[in-house]
Amino acid sequence: MSWVFVCGPSGSGKDSVMACARELLIAHDNIVFARRIVTRPVQPGSDHDPQTDLQFEQALRDQAVCWHWQAHGFFYGIDSRYTQAVRDGQVVVVNASRAHVESLSPSAGFSVVEISVEPAQLALRLSQRGRDSESSQALRLARNASFSSIRADCVVDNSKALADAGRALADYLLQVFGKA
């Protein structure tokens, strides 16, 4: 397994948990954190490379994206350059969509980490980040029920201190993929 898909509901703090883990694992060059391509402008709390819909469509035609999906009205993708990192023996950690991960065959050679958060805290986070209307927030929260049985190799609770969640993700990556 060379791909690790980090999944969870919008507002669960996937980018923040991954950033914390990335800092803790800076000396481990076999673990790479991929940047996503998203057809949305960069906003506070998000970590991605923005593209227009036309740029993304061209990237797909050029096979410049190795993983891609659509969610919440945007296109998301992972640059194909990370495929070479996997070929070179590195582990690539991706902020991914639960729907995308559920569509993949378990034999595809990947691991899944689920970032969980208490429902009341999730609702508060979605409201505080100010990206979505109240109706859109309600749809995001309702959507979570359809992912109650995602196959996760590790579950990281991000309901309390971010540092604890980041440490839990880093510990999992080291335990499973770290080099001695």
N, C-alpha and C positions, 0 to 999 in steps of 0.2 A: 504494500500500500504506500503510495507516494503522494496522494492527494488527501488533504484533510479539509472537509467542508464544515465550516462553522455556521450553524443555522439557529434560527430562533425568531420570535415575533419582532416586527418593527417596534423599536423602542426598548428592546431588551438590552441594548448596549453592546452589540457584537463588535462594532468598530472600536469602542473603548476598551473592551476586554482584550481584543486582539492587539491593540496598541500597547497595553500594559504588558502582555505576554511577550511581545516583540522586544520590548526594552529589557526584560528579564533574560531573554535568550540571545542577546546581541552577540555573544561570543560563540554561538553555535551556528556555524555557517552552513550546516546541512539542513537547517530549517529556514524556509523562505516564506515571507508573508506577501501574498500577491495583492496588487492594487486592482480594483475593479474598474471597468469602463462602464459608465452609466450615462444614459441620455437625459441627464438632469444637471442643472448647474450645481456647483459645490455650495453646500450650506453648512452652517455651524454643526458640528457633531458628525459630519459624514466624511468619509475618506475614500475618494474615488477620482478617477480621471474623467472629466466631462467630455461628451461628444454629442453632436447633433444626431437626429435620426438618420439623416443622409450619410454622415460619416460612419455611423454604426453599420448601416446597410452595406456600405462599401467594404468595411472591415470583414463582414460576413462573406461577401463575394470573394474577397482576397484571401480568405481562410486565415485571417490575422487574429481570429478569436477561437480558442479551443473549447471553451464552455460558454454557453449563453442561455438566457432565459428572459422572460418578460414577467413583470409584476408591477402592480399599482400604476399601470399606464406608462411604464418606462422599460427600456431595454437594458439588460445587464450582461456583461461579458468579462471573460478573463483572457488577456492577451496570450497568443500562441507561444510567445517566447518562454512562458513558464513550462511548456511541454519539454523543452530542452533541459530545463533544470531537473525535471523528474527523470529524464533519460540519464542525466549526470549523477543520479543517486540522491538528489535532494528531496526533501519533503516540502510540498507547497501547500500552505494554509490559505484557504479561500473563504471570504464572507459570501455565503451562498444562500440560495432560495430553498426553502423546505420543499416546495413543489418540484423544483428541478431535481433535488436529491432523491425524492420519492420516485421520480420517473426513471432513475438509473438502475441498471441491473446490479445486484449486490456483487457480482463477479467483476465489476469494472475496476476494482482495486482502489478503493477509497475508504476513508474512515469518516465518521460523522460525530461532531461535537455539537450538542444542543445547549444553547444559552437560555436558561429559564429565568423568569422573574415573577414575583407575586402579581396576580391580576390587578389589584388596586394600584400598585406601584407602576405597572405598565401603563395603565390608563393615565396616570398623572404625568409620566414621562412623555407620552404622546402629546398631551395637552401643552406641556411646557416647551416642547421643542418648536411648536408653532408652524410646522410645515403643512399641516392638513386642517381642513374644515372639521367641525364637530361631526358631521355626517360621515366624512372619510375616516375619522378616528374610530367611530362606531363600527364601520365596515372592517377596519383592520382588526379590532378587538374580536368581532364576531368570527372573522376568518380563522382565528386561532383554534377554534373548536375542531376544525377539519384536520388539524395536524396533531391531534392528541396521541397518536400512536407512531410517531416517527421513530425509525430504527436508529438509535444513537449509541455509539460506542462509549461515550462519556457525556455526562450532564453536568454543566457548570451553573451553579446558582448565582445570579448577579442581583440578588435582592438586597444585599447588604453592602459591604465595602468593596469598591471596585478593585482595590489591590488584592483582596482575597480571591476574587473571581479571576483576575489576571494570573495570579500564582497558581490557581487550580488548572487553568488551561496550559500554562507553561509546564507544570508538573506532569500533566498527561502527555504532552508532546515529548518531554524528556524520557519519561518512562517507556513509551512505545517506540519512539524514533531517535532518541538521543544516542550519541556515540560516547563510548567510554573514554 
